[in-house]
Amino acid sequence: MTEFTCKQEQKLILPFIKDTMDDGTKRLFLSHLEHCDSCLEELSIQFLVTTGMQRLENGDAFDLNRELGERIATERKHLHMLGSVESALVGLEAISLLLSLLIFLIVVI
């Protein structure tokens, strides 16, 4: 997996806000945010503007900084769980192959 440049990252901010990003891209996007304060700040600004304007029009109360932090944490947790499931599936596949090989050897020998 390669890292995104800041330019690539900033093009993906709106898809992240709109939740239209696939999991692989989201994983790279969040990874970049972990070490790039500039892109995190740009995400915060665009989130505040995009979501804040919508909320103001609806007359809703909001704490957008808290919401963005919760959104990032939720997405990271989702990707972590997805990675755990993928790892478990790879393990099951390996066990399945070993059992198939064992059965083959028993039948042939």
Secondary structure, DSSP 8 states (H G I E B T S, - for coil): -----HHHHHHTHHHHHTT---HHHHHHHHHHHHH-HHHHHHHHHHHHHHHHHHHHHHT----HHHHHHHHHHHHHHHHHHHHHHHHHHHHHHHHHHHHHHHHHHHHH-
